Amino acid sequence: MNIFRNNRAAGRRRGQAPVAVTPPAQPAGAGGRPPDGRAAPPSSDLLVIGLGYVGLPLAREAAFSGLRVVGYDLNADVVAGLNAGRSHVGDVPPADIAEMLARGFRATSAEEEAGDPDTVVICVPTPLSADSAPDLSAVRGAAGVTGRLLRPGMLVVLESTTYPGTTDEVVRPLLEKASGLTAGTGFSLAFSPERIDPGNPDFCIRNTPKVVGGQTPSCADAAERFYGKLCDQVVRARSAREAEMTKLLENTYRHINIALVNEMAIFSHELGVDLRDAIRCASTKPFGFQAFHPGPGVGGHCIPIDPNYLSYKVRTLGYPFRFVELAQEINGRMPGYIVDRAAELLNRNAKPLNGAHVLLLGVTYKPDVADQRESPVRVVGRKLCSRGAVLTYHDPFVEEWRLNGKPVRRAADLDAEVASADLVILLQDHSAYDLDRIARDARLVLDTRGRTEGAHIEVL
Ligand SMILES: NC(=O)c1ccc[n+]([C@@H]2O[C@H](COP(=O)([O-])OP(=O)(O)OC[C@H]3O[C@@H](n4cnc5c(N)ncnc54)[C@H](O)[C@@H]3O)[C@@H](O)[C@H]2O)c1
């Protein structure tokens, strides 16, 4: 099976005519360059800081659009892999890395090799600290690097998801202090939320409208010009703050609506209502309704984390963001609920959960990606283990899966394992799965994705 099948960029973009880019003028001694006669660093159109799920596709889109791109990442393994033509991001196949390299892309972990870019885009992680507060250390680190590179006329864009005010209150002061330049006059500063949807074969950077918000109107002009080279449509926010809020609104909206259907799934089960059928019927309304579906919880880098950035900021005003906190509570309860339903289903079939052979299908946080970050399946697995279940897992994207530091047995022969397990729990409906066959051959199924039907199948 080719697990990296979403090769959206390959082929289609290979035929694309490169955009002509004029090499930037190099102002002598600008931006604090050492006046010591050393060779000037090589110029580039774009420096991407942070080459992960967000930064690498951006670097690819820019390179395929004809820009000269350099990538900077602290992770030396990531850098060495990319320079050797390997990809660590499922949506960017090695063939695309090869083409990027052929077009002049290079990656580095050395600040002095970051070159002299016209534009810097920061795509570093924005996780939570141990007390669930925003951890902006990577953003600060990237702003430090950028500040040392800054020269007049440069554009700096923050793409990392963060709370409203970060660009102005955190990034701008670091850049201005390091460079002695002022945002809006000396250089341009903007925020542009990344809307990448890993595993989505229909939408990529090019055809997803790109929101930009500038520190000043002229900063927004510069950001609009830059993203106009990579994206079919650029949407201007009133300022960087509105652009920052846009991303958090999008993710919070998803978080809350997923929580809504998850809570409804719990009481619908008790009321004897098929919620998925109600969602299907409601979806026929041509206006005013968007379908969300229940599941075992939320995962990934965005939905479980980003709304915390907003609730943190709201709490600085002296009150909570109640919707987010409620959504977190409901979505966080789902893995435990799945385990309760598994125990109930086994019990109805005269089998205790303790000692039952349970096969987990799909351990990533969404279908058709290898990303396991914040996957609720990990919590499901831990809770099943603590109640005595004997676990096996299968995931076409995950070769090794550990719980509590110990490897869980991977089903080598999926057909045999499906047929022999006391219970199969479908947690992620990867498109590689033959769901009809799984439904036919399994003794009991708990389907958390609503993809199968049958007398021996229980759907969340
Ligand atoms: N993954 C998604 O689907 C997604 C979607 C939209 C927005 N975002 C946001 O984009 C940002 C990046 O997310 P990601 O998923 O690409 O993260 P990632 O972990 O996949 O990649 C981040 C990369 O940045 C590097 N890095 C960390 N600190 C650095 C530093 N100081 N300097 C240089 N490199 C550094 C890491 O080594 C890593 O390779 C986050 O704010 C995230 O919330 C992610």
The ligand as an SDF file (V2000), in Angstrom:
LIG
                    3D

 44 48  0  0  0  0  0  0  0  0999 V2000
   -0.2690   20.5770   11.4820 N   0  0  0  0  0  0  0  0  0  0  0  0
   -1.3270   21.2330   11.0890 C   0  0  0  0  0  0  0  0  0  0  0  0
   -2.2420   20.6430   10.5130 O   0  0  0  0  0  0  0  0  0  0  0  0
   -1.4610   22.7360   11.3050 C   0  0  0  0  0  0  0  0  0  0  0  0
   -2.4820   23.4060   10.6050 C   0  0  0  0  0  0  0  0  0  0  0  0
   -2.5950   24.7840   10.7580 C   0  0  0  0  0  0  0  0  0  0  0  0
   -1.7310   25.4640   11.6210 C   0  0  0  0  0  0  0  0  0  0  0  0
   -0.7690   24.7840   12.3040 N   0  0  0  0  0  0  0  0  0  0  0  0
    0.1080   25.5800   13.1670 C   0  0  0  0  0  0  0  0  0  0  0  0
    1.3500   25.7630   12.5020 O   0  0  0  0  0  0  0  0  0  0  0  0
    2.4260   25.7820   13.4570 C   0  0  0  0  0  0  0  0  0  0  0  0
    3.4450   24.7060   13.1030 C   0  0  0  0  0  0  0  0  0  0  0  0
    2.8010   23.4520   13.2020 O   0  0  0  0  0  0  0  0  0  0  0  0
    3.3800   22.1460   12.5120 P   0  0  0  0  0  0  0  0  0  0  0  0
    2.2740   21.1550   12.5630 O   0  0  0  0  0  0  0  0  0  0  0  0
    4.0130   22.4720   11.2150 O   0  0  0  0  0  0  0  0  0  0  0  0
    4.5330   21.7530   13.5530 O   0  0  0  0  0  0  0  0  0  0  0  0
    5.6650   20.6330   13.3610 P   0  0  0  0  0  0  0  0  0  0  0  0
    5.9990   20.1760   14.7180 O   0  0  0  0  0  0  0  0  0  0  0  0
    5.2380   19.6440   12.3240 O   0  0  0  0  0  0  0  0  0  0  0  0
    6.8900   21.4080   12.7210 O   0  0  0  0  0  0  0  0  0  0  0  0
    7.5270   22.4550   13.3440 C   0  0  0  0  0  0  0  0  0  0  0  0
    8.9990   22.4210   12.9570 C   0  0  0  0  0  0  0  0  0  0  0  0
    9.6050   23.5740   13.5570 O   0  0  0  0  0  0  0  0  0  0  0  0
   10.8790   23.1950   14.0550 C   0  0  0  0  0  0  0  0  0  0  0  0
   11.2430   24.1470   15.0970 N   0  0  0  0  0  0  0  0  0  0  0  0
   10.8290   24.2050   16.3840 C   0  0  0  0  0  0  0  0  0  0  0  0
   11.3400   25.2830   16.9890 N   0  0  0  0  0  0  0  0  0  0  0  0
   12.0900   25.9440   16.0730 C   0  0  0  0  0  0  0  0  0  0  0  0
   12.8490   27.1190   16.0930 C   0  0  0  0  0  0  0  0  0  0  0  0
   12.9180   27.8900   17.1870 N   0  0  0  0  0  0  0  0  0  0  0  0
   13.5120   27.4620   14.9770 N   0  0  0  0  0  0  0  0  0  0  0  0
   13.4410   26.6960   13.8460 C   0  0  0  0  0  0  0  0  0  0  0  0
   12.7210   25.5780   13.7710 N   0  0  0  0  0  0  0  0  0  0  0  0
   12.0460   25.1950   14.8690 C   0  0  0  0  0  0  0  0  0  0  0  0
   10.7140   21.7810   14.5230 C   0  0  0  0  0  0  0  0  0  0  0  0
   11.9610   21.1030   14.5490 O   0  0  0  0  0  0  0  0  0  0  0  0
    9.7490   21.2100   13.4770 C   0  0  0  0  0  0  0  0  0  0  0  0
   10.4480   20.5960   12.4030 O   0  0  0  0  0  0  0  0  0  0  0  0
    1.7710   25.5870   14.8180 C   0  0  0  0  0  0  0  0  0  0  0  0
    1.5250   26.8410   15.3830 O   0  0  0  0  0  0  0  0  0  0  0  0
    0.4580   24.9130   14.4700 C   0  0  0  0  0  0  0  0  0  0  0  0
   -0.5450   25.1690   15.4420 O   0  0  0  0  0  0  0  0  0  0  0  0
   -0.6140   23.4260   12.1530 C   0  0  0  0  0  0  0  0  0  0  0  0
  1  2  1  0
  2  3  2  0
  2  4  1  0
  4  5  1  0
  4 44  2  0
  5  6  2  0
  6  7  1  0
  7  8  2  0
  8  9  1  0
  8 44  1  0
  9 10  1  0
  9 42  1  0
 10 11  1  0
 11 12  1  0
 11 40  1  0
 12 13  1  0
 13 14  1  0
 14 15  2  0
 14 16  1  0
 14 17  1  0
 17 18  1  0
 18 19  2  0
 18 20  1  0
 18 21  1  0
 21 22  1  0
 22 23  1  0
 23 24  1  0
 23 38  1  0
 24 25  1  0
 25 26  1  0
 25 36  1  0
 26 27  1  0
 26 35  1  0
 27 28  2  0
 28 29  1  0
 29 30  1  0
 29 35  2  0
 30 31  1  0
 30 32  2  0
 32 33  1  0
 33 34  2  0
 34 35  1  0
 36 37  1  0
 36 38  1  0
 38 39  1  0
 40 41  1  0
 40 42  1  0
 42 43  1  0
M  CHG  2   8   1  16  -1
M  END
$$$$
